Amino acid sequence: MNDRKIKWVFIGLPAVLLIMIGAAWGIYKIKSSNAGIPIYGAVTQFEFTERNAERFGSNELSGKISIVNFFFTACEGPCPRMNAQVAELYTHFSAEADVQFISISVDPDRDSLQALRDYAIRFGVNDRRWLFLSAPLEEVKSLSENVFMLAGGDMPSLHSTKLILVDEQKNIRGYYSSDDPKDLRLLKKHISVLVED
């Protein structure tokens, strides 16, 4: 074996292998970061009550892609428009069992479980992919402010109308204006990216 072949075996071949490993690692990192969708934080422990009187909390976020929002049933302002957008997403992703929608009442004194059930019917919800949660107001405010980093305000009249995307590991991946078509298109795209990953 001449000197040139020896150099290729001991220098060139390992270099090519390192380049190939580096490229594979780069592809893995891009995929594992969900194509650049940022992580804003993690959803910590909470436990509320769903409209059917079942407990629902942070544990039920694991293994699911969740879209979270805050609302109240008597709202005549932004809530119906916001939940109309959620309803559109709920229909669009109807074939995806791992995509769920979570609407949290900011008016627990008036939003009884029956009121939440009636509200769900109003939006055509007929399964457990769209959940409606209730909890004492202070717990709702704490979740809004301390976990999702949204203004709690003077609930129920003041609350965020953002839609929040949470991934299967309970990481907060994005905030989207429910009245901005561009944001809603981006949310739809990000949900699809997480579904495909």
C-alpha positions, -999 to 999 in steps of 0.1 A, spaced: 0 0 0 15 33 -10 17 65 11 -13 81 -6 -36 52 2 -24 50 38 -31 87 42 -67 82 28 -73 53 52 -60 70 83 -69 106 76 -94 110 47 -118 82 57 -122 93 93 -127 129 81 -155 118 57 -171 97 85 -170 127 109 -187 149 83 -214 123 77 -220 120 115 -221 158 119 -246 161 91 -268 134 106 -266 151 140 -276 184 124 -306 168 109 -315 152 142 -312 185 160 -334 203 135 -360 176 138 -358 175 176 -363 213 179 -395 211 158 -381 232 130 -372 261 152 -405 265 171 -392 281 204 -398 268 239 -411 295 263 -414 275 295 -431 244 309 -466 239 323 -463 231 360 -487 212 382 -524 221 382 -557 202 385 -591 217 375 -625 202 369 -638 194 334 -674 201 323 -683 164 329 -671 167 365 -639 148 358 -606 160 371 -582 174 344 -548 187 350 -512 190 339 -508 152 338 -533 151 310 -512 173 288 -485 146 285 -485 129 252 -509 154 236 -505 186 216 -527 211 234 -542 245 224 -552 264 256 -573 296 260 -591 315 287 -628 326 283 -661 329 300 -695 318 288 -714 351 293 -688 371 274 -703 390 245 -670 405 233 -640 386 221 -647 352 236 -672 340 210 -649 352 182 -619 335 198 -637 302 204 -651 303 168 -614 302 158 -608 273 182 -638 256 167 -623 259 132 -590 244 145 -610 216 163 -627 207 130 -595 211 109 -576 186 132 -605 163 138 -585 133 125 -557 139 150 -565 121 182 -534 136 199 -545 172 194 -567 186 221 -582 220 229 -585 233 265 -607 263 273 -605 275 309 -633 296 324 -622 329 341 -657 333 356 -661 302 378 -689 317 400 -712 319 370 -698 292 347 -712 261 363 -704 227 348 -738 228 332 -731 262 317 -698 247 303 -716 217 289 -742 240 272 -713 261 258 -696 231 244 -728 220 226 -731 255 212 -697 250 195 -705 216 182 -682 197 206 -691 160 207 -660 143 221 -632 148 245 -608 166 221 -621 200 233 -623 203 271 -638 231 292 -623 236 326 -633 253 358 -614 261 391 -615 287 418 -607 321 404 -574 325 423 -562 292 408 -572 303 373 -554 337 378 -523 319 391 -523 296 361 -527 325 337 -501 347 353 -475 324 368 -476 294 344 -487 308 310 -472 343 317 -504 361 306 -519 391 323 -546 379 348 -563 413 350 -596 419 366 -612 386 356 -636 379 341 -638 411 321 -601 413 316 -583 382 304 -560 372 276 -574 363 242 -542 345 231 -542 309 220 -513 290 236 -496 260 220 -483 233 244 -464 203 231 -464 166 242 -438 172 269 -459 201 284 -436 228 270 -452 261 260 -443 265 223 -462 297 212 -487 325 218 -510 334 190 -535 363 187 -570 348 182 -580 378 160 -550 378 137 -553 357 106 -515 356 101 -511 343 137 -538 317 132 -522 304 100 -489 302 119 -506 283 148 -521 258 123 -486 253 107 -470 248 141 -496 223 152 -489 203 120 -452 204 126 -456 190 161 -481 164 148 -456 152 122 -425 152 145 
